[in-house]
Amino acid sequence: MAEARAKFLKILKAELEDLLEDIDLVERKAADRLARSEITDYVYLENDGLFKLEAQAVRDLIAVIDGIDLVRYTTTDDLARGLDARARERLRANEDPEAVYRLFARKMKKVRDYIESGERADAGELP
């Protein structure tokens, strides 16, 4: 059971690191659009500021994951609930964009579904 919890955190962290790469890609595309005069400086700067806020919020969520003590949680569900509460608290305290929580929640659901499907397969259940 501890293995599933550790796997959950490892995969979720990888998903959030991938999200950081996606944000960076969108930032670079916006810079390219600015260079081609497809958007104004004002639009670019507004968007760039938002991208930076979102990226920092994701890095903060990764730090939350790194600070999790697995001993405090007996199941993956307990861990997910605890992590969700901590993430909401951190994002609210930092006044981060709501979209970051929604992205985090989607990533967490994706990872939970993956972990649960693996547990069912290990137990010999059919999908």
N, C-alpha and C positions, 0 to 999 in steps of 0.2 A: 504493500500500500504506500509506503514511504517513497518507493521508486516512482509510482504514478504521480505523486505530488511534485517530486523533483523534476520529472519529465515535463509536467505541466508548466512549471516556472521557466524551464530552459526553453521550451518551444515558444511560450508567450514572449519571453525576452527577445528571441530571434525574430518573431513577428513585429515587435515594436522597433527593433533595429532596422528591419526592412521598411517599415513605415517612415523612419527617418530618411532613408535613401529615397523614398518616393517624394517626400517633401523637398529634398534637395533637388531632385529632378524637376519638379514643378518650378522651383526658384530659378533654376538655370533656363528653363523655357521662357519664363517671364523676362529674364535678362535678354534673351535672344529677341523676344518680341519688342522690347524697348529699343534694342540696337537697330531693328528694322523699322522703327517708328510706327509700329502697329498699336502701341499703347503709349500714353503720355508718362512723363516723369512722375506726375502725381499718382497715377494709377499704379505704376511700378512700385513706388515707395510705400504706398498703402498696403499693397499685396505683400511686399517684401517684409514689412513689419509684422504682418499677420503670420507669414510663414515662419519667421524667427520665433514668435511667441508659441506657435504650435510645436515647433521642433524642441524648444526648451521644455515645454510641458511633457512631451514624450520622453525626453531625457530624465525628467523628474520621475515619471512613472517607472522607468527602468531602474532608477535608484530605489524606488519603493520595493520593486521586485528583489533587488539585491539585498535589501534589508529584512526580508521575510525570514522568520525563524520557523522552519518546518515542524519543529517539535510542538509548536502551539496548535497545530491543526491535525485532526485525526483522519480526515477524508479530503479528497480533492474538492468536493462540494463545499466543505467548511473553509478550505483554503481560498476557493474562488469567491465565496461570500466575504471573507475577511479582506481579501485583496481589493474587491470591488469597493468596500466601505473605505478602505485606506486611500484608494485612488480618488474617489469622490471628494473625500476630505482634503486631500492635497490640492486637487484642481480647484476646488472652491476657495481654499485659503489663498491660493495664488491668483485667483480671479482669471483663470485660464479660459480660453474659448470652449464653449459647450461642445463644439464639434470634436474636440480631442477626447472627451469622455465617450462620445458615441462611437468613435473609431476604436477606442480601447475596449469598449463593451463588445463590439463586433469581433475583434480579435480574440477576446477572452472566450466568447461563445464558440468560435471556430476551433480553438484549441481544446476546449472542454469536449466538444463533439468528437474530435479526433481521438482524444485520450479515452473517452467512453467507448468508442467503436473498437479500439484496440483491446480494452478490457473485456468487451463482449466476445471478441474473437479469441482471446486467450482462454475464456471460459467455455469455448466451443459452441457459442450461440451463433446462429446464422443471422446475417444482416436483415 
